[in-house]
């Protein structure tokens, strides 16, 4: 009996450890998927529509990079924000639709791509629309949030 008791206690302790590892905890966050990124795109666009440049920039990481159509790279959220004031003009509206997305097997890096439209008024007050395509690379941050770390687009006069 004396040798059986330590074996029984050891088996109980091992069993408890295995069970605690097998059950997900309440604080475990779900693994991100491509659909997670598409949902983030919808929230990103809503924040832009409601809060202009501040809503837009709230989805950028501090060390993000912008690759604008026909212009030089812009590095850093602070520098990118300097050129986003046009989103505060109520005559301007940027809308985009993700067509595809994918995420790394580690679920901490992913990308989205799709089409965008930029609605504005020209100097004569006539409504204009610029069409284009975009790609955004998203990275999970240390706090668990997802932010754009690289964004690029190309414009065309007609929808493609």
N, CA, C and O atoms as a DFTB+ gen file, in Angstrom:
640 C
 N C O
     1  1       0.814      -1.187       0.000
     2  2       0.000       0.000       0.000
     3  2       0.860       1.254       0.000
     4  3       0.515       2.246      -0.642
     5  1       1.994       1.213       0.727
     6  2       2.856       2.390       0.786
     7  2       3.399       2.755      -0.598
     8  3       3.527       3.943      -0.895
     9  1       3.719       1.791      -1.446
    10  2       4.241       2.089      -2.782
    11  2       3.122       2.480      -3.736
    12  3       3.380       3.173      -4.720
    13  1       1.919       2.069      -3.483
    14  2       0.794       2.386      -4.350
    15  2       0.349       3.838      -4.200
    16  3      -0.037       4.458      -5.191
    17  1       0.391       4.393      -3.003
    18  2      -0.054       5.759      -2.740
    19  2       0.751       6.797      -3.533
    20  3       0.137       7.664      -4.155
    21  1       2.084       6.757      -3.547
    22  2       2.822       7.735      -4.362
    23  2       2.515       7.606      -5.850
    24  3       2.454       8.614      -6.555
    25  1       2.323       6.396      -6.332
    26  2       1.983       6.190      -7.742
    27  2       0.620       6.797      -8.029
    28  3       0.440       7.451      -9.055
    29  1      -0.337       6.591      -7.143
    30  2      -1.668       7.148      -7.314
    31  2      -1.642       8.675      -7.308
    32  3      -2.293       9.310      -8.137
    33  1      -0.901       9.260      -6.388
    34  2      -0.780      10.721      -6.319
    35  2      -0.105      11.262      -7.576
    36  3      -0.537      12.275      -8.128
    37  1       0.944      10.595      -8.025
    38  2       1.642      11.019      -9.244
    39  2       0.713      10.953     -10.455
    40  3       0.709      11.866     -11.281
    41  1      -0.063       9.895     -10.564
    42  2      -1.004       9.747     -11.677
    43  2      -2.062      10.851     -11.639
    44  3      -2.423      11.405     -12.677
    45  1      -2.552      11.164     -10.446
    46  2      -3.535      12.235     -10.289
    47  2      -2.969      13.578     -10.741
    48  3      -3.631      14.314     -11.473
    49  1      -1.744      13.903     -10.310
    50  2      -1.111      15.180     -10.668
    51  2      -0.890      15.255     -12.171
    52  3      -1.186      16.281     -12.783
    53  1      -0.378      14.192     -12.778
    54  2      -0.157      14.167     -14.232
    55  2      -1.497      14.335     -14.959
    56  3      -1.591      15.083     -15.932
    57  1      -2.512      13.647     -14.489
    58  2      -3.834      13.768     -15.106
    59  2      -4.374      15.184     -15.056
    60  3      -4.940      15.658     -16.040
    61  1      -4.214      15.861     -13.950
    62  2      -4.675      17.247     -13.811
    63  2      -3.922      18.176     -14.770
    64  3      -4.508      19.070     -15.381
    65  1      -2.632      17.947     -14.884
    66  2      -1.831      18.776     -15.806
    67  2      -2.295      18.567     -17.235
    68  3      -2.485      19.537     -17.969
    69  1      -2.478      17.329     -17.642
    70  2      -2.923      17.026     -19.004
    71  2      -4.303      17.628     -19.261
    72  3      -4.516      18.215     -20.322
    73  1      -5.226      17.506     -18.347
    74  2      -6.562      18.072     -18.526
    75  2      -6.532      19.594     -18.624
    76  3      -7.256      20.175     -19.433
    77  1      -5.709      20.240     -17.816
    78  2      -5.656      21.701     -17.871
    79  2      -5.060      22.180     -19.191
    80  3      -5.410      23.259     -19.670
    81  1      -4.176      21.400     -19.777
    82  2      -3.587      21.781     -21.064
    83  2      -4.550      21.495     -22.202
    84  3      -4.517      22.194     -23.215
    85  1      -5.394      20.506     -22.071
    86  2      -6.305      20.114     -23.141
    87  2      -7.484      21.060     -23.270
    88  3      -8.003      21.241     -24.372
    89  1      -7.921      21.664     -22.185
    90  2      -9.063      22.560     -22.207
    91  2      -8.619      23.975     -22.536
    92  3      -7.676      24.478     -21.925
    93  1      -9.283      24.638     -23.501
    94  2      -8.940      26.031     -23.758
    95  2      -9.366      26.906     -22.587
    96  3     -10.395      26.662     -21.958
    97  1      -8.585      27.900     -22.311
    98  2      -8.932      28.818     -21.227
    99  2      -9.802      29.937     -21.765
   100  3      -9.844      30.163     -22.975
   101  1     -10.480      30.625     -20.902
   102  2     -11.363      31.719     -21.304
   103  2     -10.575      32.864     -21.918
   104  3     -11.118      33.614     -22.729
   105  1      -9.323      33.015     -21.557
   106  2      -8.542      34.126     -22.074
   107  2      -7.871      33.810     -23.409
   108  3      -7.267      34.699     -24.010
   109  1      -7.962      32.568     -23.887
   110  2      -7.339      32.216     -25.166
   111  2      -8.100      32.902     -26.290
   112  3      -9.323      32.791     -26.373
   113  1      -7.383      33.611     -27.155
   114  2      -8.037      34.286     -28.263
   115  2      -8.157      33.327     -29.432
   116  3      -7.281      32.487     -29.634
   117  1      -9.227      33.440     -30.204
   118  2      -9.396      32.542     -31.337
   119  2      -8.323      32.821     -32.394
   120  3      -7.840      33.944     -32.534
   121  1      -7.974      31.795     -33.109
   122  2      -6.961      31.927     -34.154
   123  2      -7.537      32.745     -35.303
   124  3      -8.648      32.489     -35.766
   125  1      -6.777      33.722     -35.752
   126  2      -7.228      34.581     -36.843
   127  2      -7.272      33.803     -38.149
   128  3      -6.495      32.873     -38.366
   129  1      -8.196      34.204     -39.012
   130  2      -8.358      33.582     -40.327
   131  2      -8.417      34.680     -41.380
   132  3      -8.406      35.869     -41.061
   133  1      -8.480      34.263     -42.632
   134  2      -8.647      35.225     -43.723
   135  2      -9.941      36.018     -43.524
   136  3      -9.991      37.210     -43.829
   137  1     -10.985      35.363     -43.016
   138  2     -12.246      36.071     -42.755
   139  2     -12.077      37.132     -41.678
   140  3     -12.753      38.160     -41.711
   141  1     -11.181      36.892     -40.723
   142  2     -10.878      37.890     -39.698
   143  2     -10.374      39.165     -40.365
   144  3     -10.791      40.268     -40.013
   145  1      -9.480      39.002     -41.326
   146  2      -8.916      40.170     -42.020
   147  2      -9.968      40.878     -42.870
   148  3      -9.977      42.107     -42.939
   149  1     -10.839      40.134     -43.504
   150  2     -11.914      40.763     -44.289
   151  2     -12.845      41.555     -43.373
   152  3     -13.302      42.638     -43.739
   153  1     -13.125      41.023     -42.191
   154  2     -13.955      41.740     -41.222
   155  2     -13.250      43.018     -40.765
   156  3     -13.883      44.064     -40.616
   157  1     -11.943      42.928     -40.544
   158  2     -11.176      44.119     -40.177
   159  2     -11.249      45.178     -41.270
   160  3     -11.335      46.369     -40.974
   161  1     -11.215      44.756     -42.523
   162  2     -11.340      45.709     -43.641
   163  2     -12.666      46.457     -43.562
   164  3     -12.709      47.667     -43.782
   165  1     -13.742      45.748     -43.251
   166  2     -15.062      46.391     -43.137
   167  2     -15.065      47.399     -41.991
   168  3     -15.599      48.500     -42.133
   169  1     -14.469      47.027     -40.853
   170  2     -14.386      47.945     -39.714
   171  2     -13.499      49.148     -40.038
   172  3     -13.797      50.274     -39.639
   173  1     -12.421      48.903     -40.756
   174  2     -11.479      49.936     -41.194
   175  2     -12.217      50.963     -42.057
   176  3     -12.083      52.168     -41.842
   177  1     -12.991      50.488     -43.029
   178  2     -13.710      51.398     -43.922
   179  2     -14.780      52.179     -43.147
   180  3     -14.981      53.367     -43.400
   181  1     -15.454      51.528     -42.222
   182  2     -16.471      52.213     -41.420
   183  2     -15.830      53.317     -40.576
   184  3     -16.367      54.421     -40.487
   185  1     -14.685      53.022     -39.959
   186  2     -13.981      54.032     -39.157
   187  2     -13.554      55.215     -40.018
   188  3     -13.587      56.361     -39.569
   189  1     -13.156      54.936     -41.248
   190  2     -12.761      56.008     -42.171
   191  2     -13.959      56.879     -42.529
   192  3     -13.857      58.106     -42.537
   193  1     -15.093      56.248     -42.827
   194  2     -16.304      56.997     -43.182
   195  2     -16.784      57.866     -42.019
   196  3     -17.250      58.987     -42.225
   197  1     -16.670      57.345     -40.807
   198  2     -17.179      58.063     -39.641
   199  2     -16.210      59.092     -39.075
   200  3     -16.641      60.136     -38.588
   201  1     -14.915      58.820     -39.129
   202  2     -13.937      59.671     -38.450
   203  2     -12.855      60.229     -39.371
   204  3     -11.897      60.836     -38.892
   205  1     -12.989      60.037     -40.668
   206  2     -12.024      60.599     -41.604
   207  2     -10.625      60.057     -41.409
   208  3     -10.431      58.862     -41.187
   209  1      -9.652      60.948     -41.495
   210  2      -8.253      60.525     -41.432
   211  2      -7.899      59.876     -40.100
   212  3      -7.072      58.966     -40.062
   213  1      -8.509      60.327     -39.012
   214  2      -8.208      59.712     -37.712
   215  2      -8.694      58.265     -37.657
   216  3      -7.998      57.392     -37.137
   217  1      -9.877      58.014     -38.189
   218  2     -10.383      56.643     -38.250
   219  2      -9.520      55.772     -39.140
   220  3      -9.233      54.621     -38.811
   221  1      -9.108      56.328     -40.267
   222  2      -8.251      55.598     -41.205
   223  2      -6.920      55.248     -40.562
   224  3      -6.487      54.097     -40.607
   225  1      -6.286      56.220     -39.975
   226  2      -4.953      56.002     -39.409
   227  2      -4.976      55.119     -38.161
   228  3      -3.941      54.572     -37.778
   229  1      -6.126      54.972     -37.529
   230  2      -6.193      54.123     -36.335
   231  2      -5.942      52.654     -36.671
   232  3      -5.709      51.850     -35.769
   233  1      -5.986      52.294     -37.941
   234  2      -5.728      50.920     -38.362
   235  2      -4.298      50.714     -38.854
   236  3      -3.961      49.629     -39.327
   237  1      -3.465      51.726     -38.752
   238  2      -2.063      51.627     -39.187
   239  2      -1.147      51.405     -37.993
   240  3      -1.351      51.982     -36.925
   241  1      -0.130      50.560     -38.184
   242  2       0.910      50.360     -37.174
   243  2       1.845      51.567     -37.195
   244  3       1.953      52.256     -38.210
   245  1       2.509      51.817     -36.095
   246  2       3.444      52.949     -36.014
   247  2       4.539      52.869     -37.061
   248  3       4.971      53.899     -37.579
   249  1       4.997      51.669     -37.384
   250  2       6.092      51.504     -38.334
   251  2       5.606      51.120     -39.731
   252  3       6.349      50.507     -40.497
   253  1       4.379      51.472     -40.063
   254  2       3.802      51.095     -41.348
   255  2       4.477      51.815     -42.514
   256  3       5.190      52.803     -42.341
   257  1       4.220      51.278     -43.707
   258  2       4.763      51.840     -44.950
   259  2       3.616      51.970     -45.944
   260  3       2.813      51.050     -46.102
   261  1       3.546      53.106     -46.606
   262  2       2.558      53.361     -47.659
   263  2       3.300      53.389     -48.988
   264  3       4.344      54.029     -49.115
   265  1       2.744      52.680     -49.987
   266  2       3.323      52.661     -51.323
   267  2       2.287      53.297     -52.256
   268  3       1.512      52.589     -52.899
   269  1       2.276      54.634     -52.329
   270  2       1.255      55.304     -53.134
   271  2       1.488      55.145     -54.637
   272  3       2.617      54.969     -55.096
   273  1       0.409      55.211     -55.373
   274  2       0.458      55.095     -56.830
   275  2       1.286      56.236     -57.423
   276  3       0.931      57.404     -57.265
   277  1       2.360      55.914     -58.087
   278  2       3.159      56.916     -58.788
   279  2       3.933      57.866     -57.901
   280  3       4.352      58.925     -58.369
   281  1       4.138      57.536     -56.657
   282  2       4.854      58.439     -55.749
   283  2       5.849      57.637     -54.906
   284  3       5.858      56.406     -54.920
   285  1       6.674      58.367     -54.181
   286  2       7.694      57.738     -53.334
   287  2       7.066      57.053     -52.132
   288  3       5.970      57.411     -51.702
   289  1       7.772      56.064     -51.593
   290  2       7.347      55.388     -50.366
   291  2       7.206      56.391     -49.230
   292  3       7.946      57.372     -49.156
   293  1       6.251      56.133     -48.352
   294  2       6.101      56.946     -47.146
   295  2       6.252      55.994     -45.966
   296  3       5.490      55.036     -45.834
   297  1       7.224      56.254     -45.119
   298  2       7.501      55.365     -43.991
   299  2       7.070      55.993     -42.680
   300  3       7.362      57.155     -42.398
   301  1       6.367      55.199     -41.883
   302  2       5.948      55.627     -40.555
   303  2       4.549      56.210     -40.542
   304  3       4.177      56.987     -41.421
   305  1       3.785      55.828     -39.543
   306  2       2.403      56.277     -39.398
   307  2       2.298      57.801     -39.353
   308  3       1.394      58.381     -39.955
   309  1       3.207      58.441     -38.650
   310  2       3.172      59.902     -38.535
   311  2       3.321      60.563     -39.907
   312  3       2.613      61.523     -40.211
   313  1       4.224      60.062     -40.724
   314  2       4.433      60.632     -42.056
   315  2       3.270      60.329     -42.992
   316  3       2.880      61.174     -43.799
   317  1       2.718      59.127     -42.885
   318  2       1.567      58.770     -43.719
   319  2       0.381      59.668     -43.383
   320  3      -0.326      60.128     -44.280
   321  1       0.165      59.916     -42.105
   322  2      -0.969      60.727     -41.655
   323  2      -0.940      62.136     -42.240
   324  3      -1.993      62.742     -42.437
   325  1       0.246      62.663     -42.519
   326  2       0.371      64.019     -43.068
   327  2      -0.345      64.167     -44.405
   328  3      -0.779      65.264     -44.756
   329  1      -0.472      63.065     -45.158
   330  2      -1.104      63.121     -46.481
   331  2      -2.541      62.611     -46.495
   332  3      -3.115      62.450     -47.572
   333  1      -3.131      62.357     -45.349
   334  2      -4.466      61.772     -45.295
   335  2      -5.575      62.763     -44.953
   336  3      -6.724      62.357     -44.778
   337  1      -5.261      64.029     -44.855
   338  2      -6.255      65.045     -44.521
   339  2      -7.413      65.114     -45.506
   340  3      -8.502      65.562     -45.146
   341  1      -7.197      64.678     -46.740
   342  2      -8.276      64.702     -47.735
   343  2      -9.461      63.843     -47.297
   344  3     -10.576      64.042     -47.778
   345  1      -9.235      62.901     -46.399
   346  2     -10.328      62.055     -45.910
   347  2     -11.259      62.802     -44.958
   348  3     -12.338      62.307     -44.629
   349  1     -10.848      63.992     -44.514
   350  2     -11.677      64.799     -43.620
   351  2     -12.641      65.701     -44.387
   352  3     -13.544      66.290     -43.793
   353  1     -12.457      65.812     -45.689
   354  2     -13.337      66.607     -46.546
   355  2     -14.595      65.788     -46.835
   356  3     -14.503      64.695     -47.396
   357  1     -15.759      66.299     -46.463
   358  2     -17.019      65.569     -46.635
   359  2     -17.379      65.348     -48.105
   360  3     -18.266      64.547     -48.401
   361  1     -16.706      66.046     -49.040
   362  2     -16.913      65.809     -50.468
   363  2     -16.158      64.571     -50.949
   364  3     -16.380      64.098     -52.063
   365  1     -15.284      64.059     -50.124
   366  2     -14.463      62.908     -50.490
   367  2     -14.952      61.666     -49.752
   368  3     -15.302      61.707     -48.572
   369  1     -14.961      60.572     -50.486
   370  2     -15.369      59.296     -49.886
   371  2     -14.529      58.183     -50.488
   372  3     -14.510      57.989     -51.704
   373  1     -13.837      57.458     -49.627
   374  2     -13.018      56.322     -50.050
   375  2     -13.731      55.047     -49.619
   376  3     -14.002      54.844     -48.435
   377  1     -14.032      54.193     -50.588
   378  2     -14.663      52.905     -50.291
   379  2     -13.840      51.804     -50.941
   380  3     -13.278      51.981     -52.022
   381  1     -13.781      50.668     -50.265
   382  2     -13.033      49.561     -50.846
   383  2     -13.689      48.244     -50.491
   384  3     -14.413      48.126     -49.502
   385  1     -13.416      47.264     -51.321
   386  2     -14.008      45.947     -51.150
   387  2     -12.915      44.897     -51.245
   388  3     -12.275      44.762     -52.289
   389  1     -12.692      44.150     -50.166
   390  2     -11.704      43.076     -50.267
   391  2     -12.246      41.935     -51.139
   392  3     -13.384      41.497     -50.972
   393  1     -11.426      41.476     -52.050
   394  2     -11.789      40.345     -52.902
   395  2     -11.186      39.071     -52.342
   396  3     -11.794      38.002     -52.394
   397  1      -9.993      39.200     -51.810
   398  2      -9.314      38.026     -51.275
   399  2      -8.496      38.367     -50.056
   400  3      -8.208      39.530     -49.774
   401  1      -8.126      37.316     -49.337
   402  2      -7.301      37.474     -48.143
   403  2      -6.648      36.131     -47.851
   404  3      -7.146      35.080     -48.254
   405  1      -5.550      36.183     -47.159
   406  2      -4.905      34.963     -46.685
   407  2      -4.136      35.319     -45.428
   408  3      -3.872      36.488     -45.149
   409  1      -3.785      34.298     -44.683
   410  2      -3.103      34.511     -43.420
   411  2      -2.032      33.439     -43.256
   412  3      -2.186      32.316     -43.736
   413  1      -0.963      33.789     -42.584
   414  2       0.140      32.854     -42.378
   415  2      -0.295      31.697     -41.484
   416  3      -1.276      31.800     -40.748
   417  1       0.446      30.599     -41.560
   418  2       0.108      29.446     -40.719
   419  2       0.282      29.767     -39.227
   420  3      -0.332      29.128     -38.373
   421  1       1.123      30.759     -38.927
   422  2       1.282      31.182     -37.531
   423  2       0.171      32.135     -37.098
   424  3       0.077      32.487     -35.923
   425  1      -0.672      32.554     -38.046
   426  2      -1.845      33.406     -37.796
   427  2      -1.484      34.753     -37.177
   428  3      -2.248      35.289     -36.375
   429  1      -0.323      35.305     -37.543
   430  2       0.041      36.629     -37.037
   431  2       0.414      37.604     -38.150
   432  3       0.802      38.739     -37.875
   433  1       0.299      37.169     -39.404
   434  2       0.600      38.009     -40.554
   435  2      -0.321      37.592     -41.686
   436  3      -0.516      36.402     -41.929
   437  1      -0.882      38.567     -42.375
   438  2      -1.782      38.239     -43.466
   439  2      -1.907      39.395     -44.434
   440  3      -1.317      40.457     -44.236
   441  1      -2.683      39.177     -45.484
   442  2      -2.885      40.240     -46.466
   443  2      -4.308      40.201     -47.002
   444  3      -4.988      39.175     -46.973
   445  1      -4.726      41.353     -47.488
   446  2      -6.003      41.489     -48.178
   447  2      -5.736      42.210     -49.483
   448  3      -4.749      42.935     -49.610
   449  1      -6.612      42.012     -50.451
   450  2      -6.513      42.750     -51.705
   451  2      -7.913      42.906     -52.275
   452  3      -8.815      42.118     -51.993
   453  1      -8.065      43.939     -53.082
   454  2      -9.374      44.181     -53.663
   455  2      -9.401      45.435     -54.501
   456  3      -8.375      45.892     -55.005
   457  1     -10.586      45.982     -54.640
   458  2     -10.819      47.181     -55.448
   459  2     -11.230      48.345     -54.554
   460  3     -11.822      48.165     -53.489
   461  1     -10.897      49.543     -55.024
   462  2     -11.347      50.722     -54.290
   463  2     -11.907      51.750     -55.258
   464  3     -11.646      51.716     -56.461
   465  1     -12.684      52.663     -54.698
   466  2     -13.205      53.826     -55.417
   467  2     -12.986      55.042     -54.531
   468  3     -13.236      55.010     -53.326
   469  1     -12.514      56.112     -55.155
   470  2     -12.374      57.370     -54.438
   471  2     -13.297      58.381     -55.105
   472  3     -13.074      58.799     -56.241
   473  1     -14.339      58.764     -54.373
   474  2     -15.330      59.723     -54.872
   475  2     -14.956      61.108     -54.355
   476  3     -14.703      61.288     -53.163
   477  1     -14.924      62.080     -55.256
   478  2     -14.593      63.454     -54.868
   479  2     -15.249      64.411     -55.859
   480  3     -15.968      63.995     -56.767
   481  1     -14.986      65.692     -55.664
   482  2     -15.441      66.715     -56.604
   483  2     -14.230      67.443     -57.139
   484  3     -13.296      67.755     -56.401
   485  1     -14.259      67.710     -58.445
   486  2     -13.141      68.450     -59.028
   487  2     -13.273      69.938     -58.726
   488  3     -14.197      70.352     -58.027
   489  1     -12.358      70.736     -59.247
   490  2     -12.360      72.171     -58.931
   491  2     -13.617      72.891     -59.403
   492  3     -13.940      73.968     -58.902
   493  1     -14.339      72.295     -60.378
   494  2     -15.589      72.878     -60.865
   495  2     -16.809      72.348     -60.104
   496  3     -17.942      72.703     -60.430
   497  1     -16.587      71.514     -59.109
   498  2     -17.677      70.966     -58.323
   499  2     -18.336      69.741     -58.927
   500  3     -19.354      69.263     -58.424
   501  1     -17.756      69.232     -60.007
   502  2     -18.313      68.050     -60.665
   503  2     -17.813      66.781     -59.962
   504  3     -16.631      66.648     -59.646
   505  1     -18.750      65.855     -59.728
   506  2     -18.399      64.599     -59.068
   507  2     -17.478      63.770     -59.958
   508  3     -17.715      63.629     -61.157
   509  1     -16.431      63.230     -59.356
   510  2     -15.498      62.361     -60.067
   511  2     -15.274      61.089     -59.243
   512  3     -15.456      61.075     -58.026
   513  1     -14.880      60.036     -59.936
   514  2     -14.576      58.775     -59.270
   515  2     -13.258      58.244     -59.834
   516  3     -13.071      58.157     -61.047
   517  1     -12.360      57.897     -58.928
   518  2     -11.097      57.249     -59.305
   519  2     -11.200      55.799     -58.860
   520  3     -11.569      55.518     -57.720
   521  1     -10.877      54.890     -59.749
   522  2     -10.941      53.463     -59.452
   523  2      -9.533      52.916     -59.295
   524  3      -8.585      53.449     -59.871
   525  1      -9.400      51.868     -58.526
   526  2      -8.090      51.253     -58.381
   527  2      -8.153      49.929     -57.661
   528  3      -9.218      49.423     -57.310
   529  1      -6.977      49.393     -57.456
   530  2      -6.813      48.134     -56.739
   531  2      -5.873      48.382     -55.568
   532  3      -5.061      49.308     -55.599
   533  1      -5.983      47.564     -54.547
   534  2      -5.119      47.743     -53.379
   535  2      -4.677      46.398     -52.831
   536  3      -5.297      45.364     -53.085
   537  1      -3.612      46.437     -52.088
   538  2      -3.139      45.308     -51.289
   539  2      -2.708      45.862     -49.947
   540  3      -1.969      46.844     -49.884
   541  1      -3.162      45.240     -48.881
   542  2      -2.760      45.628     -47.529
   543  2      -2.172      44.417     -46.825
   544  3      -2.717      43.316     -46.902
   545  1      -1.072      44.626     -46.149
   546  2      -0.468      43.579     -45.337
   547  2      -0.743      43.925     -43.884
   548  3      -0.461      45.036     -43.433
   549  1      -1.295      42.966     -43.158
   550  2      -1.711      43.125     -41.779
   551  2      -0.793      42.306     -40.875
   552  3      -0.357      41.215     -41.243
   553  1      -0.506      42.841     -39.697
   554  2       0.316      42.119     -38.732
   555  2      -0.330      42.232     -37.356
   556  3      -0.780      43.303     -36.949
   557  1      -0.365      41.113     -36.655
   558  2      -0.894      41.137     -35.292
   559  2       0.134      41.811     -34.390
   560  3       1.322      41.490     -34.428
   561  1      -0.342      42.743     -33.586
   562  2       0.514      43.514     -32.701
   563  2       0.671      42.797     -31.360
   564  3      -0.056      41.847     -31.071
   565  1       1.611      43.250     -30.551
   566  2       1.863      42.601     -29.263
   567  2       0.646      42.644     -28.338
   568  3       0.511      41.795     -27.457
   569  1      -0.236      43.622     -28.530
   570  2      -1.439      43.697     -27.696
   571  2      -2.586      42.838     -28.235
   572  3      -3.677      42.825     -27.665
   573  1      -2.332      42.116     -29.344
   574  2      -3.340      41.242     -29.941
   575  2      -4.140      41.886     -31.052
   576  3      -4.830      41.187     -31.793
   577  1      -4.067      43.211     -31.190
   578  2      -4.790      43.897     -32.258
   579  2      -4.086      43.655     -33.600
   580  3      -2.927      43.243     -33.646
   581  1      -4.805      43.919     -34.668
   582  2      -4.242      43.799     -36.017
   583  2      -4.106      45.192     -36.607
   584  3      -5.014      46.013     -36.483
   585  1      -2.974      45.461     -37.248
   586  2      -2.731      46.764     -37.869
   587  2      -2.143      46.560     -39.263
   588  3      -1.480      45.558     -39.535
   589  1      -2.396      47.521     -40.132
   590  2      -1.789      47.529     -41.464
   591  2      -0.331      47.925     -41.306
   592  3      -0.019      48.936     -40.676
   593  1       0.564      47.120     -41.884
   594  2       1.990      47.442     -41.844
   595  2       2.503      47.862     -43.216
   596  3       3.560      48.485     -43.320
   597  1       1.762      47.527     -44.263
   598  2       2.122      47.967     -45.611
   599  2       0.851      48.065     -46.421
   600  3       0.025      47.152     -46.413
   601  1       0.696      49.179     -47.126
   602  2      -0.489      49.393     -47.947
   603  2      -0.041      49.952     -49.276
   604  3       0.803      50.846     -49.333
   605  1      -0.608      49.425     -50.344
   606  2      -0.272      49.933     -51.673
   607  2      -1.501      49.896     -52.560
   608  3      -2.398      49.073     -52.374
   609  1      -1.526      50.784     -53.512
   610  2      -2.633      50.833     -54.437
   611  2      -2.204      51.341     -55.796
   612  3      -1.166      51.989     -55.934
   613  1      -3.005      51.043     -56.791
   614  2      -2.784      51.618     -58.110
   615  2      -4.114      52.075     -58.674
   616  3      -5.115      51.361     -58.600
   617  1      -4.114      53.251     -59.228
   618  2      -5.337      53.872     -59.720
   619  2      -5.464      53.661     -61.224
   620  3      -4.472      53.519     -61.939
   621  1      -6.716      53.643     -61.681
   622  2      -6.985      53.585     -63.117
   623  2      -8.246      54.400     -63.389
   624  3      -9.103      54.522     -62.513
   625  1      -8.368      54.955     -64.585
   626  2      -9.541      55.797     -64.869
   627  2     -10.851      55.032     -64.950
   628  3     -11.911      55.620     -64.735
   629  1     -10.813      53.749     -65.252
   630  2     -12.015      52.947     -65.403
   631  2     -11.976      51.757     -64.447
   632  3     -10.899      51.264     -64.110
   633  1     -13.148      51.295     -64.011
   634  2     -13.140      50.094     -63.167
   635  2     -12.671      48.887     -63.980
   636  3     -13.017      48.748     -65.153
   637  1     -11.893      48.028     -63.357
   638  2     -11.374      46.826     -64.038
   639  2     -11.786      45.602     -63.257
   640  3     -11.459      44.481     -63.647
